[in-house]
């Protein structure tokens, strides 16, 4: 009888694990930027940082502030700073999702670095 109880317990544990792994991913609210777009935006923001920190470009764009350059990136994607921040906060609630976004960002930045970067940002 004891082995039958163990078998029943194991069965319930396995079934519970199977159902917990099959959870549907919750739908992303409309006001949140989709993951693929977030990757592209974050890549461009990191490239903007690289431009600002590069000593060779600092002398040429000394009158450009980081806020202006970041705004240029956000304008390129037609989003506001508030929406971007809200989206980052949303994804930060699930660190695994945010990690997957940053894994793709790192992948794209590595690819850009290996090929060389042709500046697509147009400073307004």
Secondary structure, DSSP 4 states (H G I P E B T S, - for coil): -HHHHHHHHHHHHHHHHHHHHTPPPPPPPTTSPPHHHHHHHHHHHHHHHHHHH-HHHHTTSTT--HHHHHHHHHHHTT--HHHHHHHHHHHHTSHHHHHHHHHHHHHHHHHHHHH---------
